[in-house]
């Protein structure tokens, strides 16, 4: 679940919990709104926790301890063809 989906679930749950005034027998729409908000918050927290381990943007730290980088030697062979 991504950030957008989590925010959407929180918004829909808040609308169902706070803005809808309907009484239905055997089905409480306010409880459904509360459940959607809780699931949205859990998804939002999980997305933020695992954001660093996502395979998208990686930074590689390069440390230089005052040592010159290793130089590669190239070997050039000149052959003369008669």
C-alpha positions, 0 to 999 in steps of 0.5 A: 500500500502506498502513500496515496492509497493510505491518505485516500483511506484515511480521508474516506474513513474520516468522511464516513465517520464524521460527515455521514449521518445514517442509521442502518440496522445491523451495519454501523457506517461509523465503525466502517469509517473508523476501521478505514482510518485505522488501516490507512494510518497503519499503511501510512506508517508502514510505507514510511518505515519501509521507504528507505528500503525501497528499491528506487533511490540509492545513494552510495557513500564513498569514503577517502581516508587520504589514500589516493585511489588505485590506478589501473595499469594498461598494457599496450602491445605494439605488434609490427606486421611485415 
